[in-house]
Amino acid sequence: MKTQEIKEMAVKDLRERLEVEKQNLNRMKMNHVISPLENTSNIKKAKTDIARMMRVLAEKEQQN
């Protein structure tokens, strides 16, 4: 997910999406432990997206 898309989201939507993405990351990690994933770069991409969302959320909360 691109930073511009994240910045356009409302704070409430951003929090909800962040929780969903964290759950997906945990699910990917568990699946990788059980049987290796074909594309492990998806884990890195998910972590990056979560970090972006957290940064934008913090910026939006500071503005308010």
BELBELUR-V970678 format. One line per field, one symbol per residue. ss: DSSP state (~ for helix, > for strand, _ for the rest). A space follows every 10 residues. Layout:
# BELBELUR-V970678
ss->???
This chain:
# BELBELUR-V970678
ss->__~~~~~~__ ~~~~~~~~~~ ~~~~~~~~~~ ~~~~______ ~~~~~~~~~~ ~~~~~~~~~~ ~~~_
